[in-house]
């Protein structure tokens, strides 16, 4: 599945402020955090400047090169 298909499935429009986040942190094993159910917590404690002014976050785990695995769509709580 490509990103356009994913966005259409979730009915996002150009009026939605959507941020794509590709988790690949040299300080944390984000794949392990995802595997043990802690990636959402890791994501929730990121500073506001990481997610900026957006309504939704599409979250991905970084893979080799430019590839990524989709892990979730989240509505941002202000």
CORHUHU-V564281 format. One record per backbone hydrogen bond with DSSP energy under -0.5 kcal/mol. CO is the residue of the C=O (numbers start at 1). NH is the residue of the N-H. If there is no record, write none. Layout:
CO NH
CO NH
This chain:
2 6
3 7
4 8
5 9
6 10
7 12
8 11
13 16
16 18
17 55
17 56
19 58
20 22
21 23
21 60
22 24
23 62
25 28
28 30
29 33
30 34
31 35
32 36
33 38
33 39
34 37
38 42
39 43
40 44
41 45
43 46
47 50
47 51
48 52
52 54
55 76
56 19
57 59
57 74
58 21
59 71
59 72
60 23
60 62
61 69
64 67
67 63
68 70
69 61
72 59
74 57
74 76
76 78
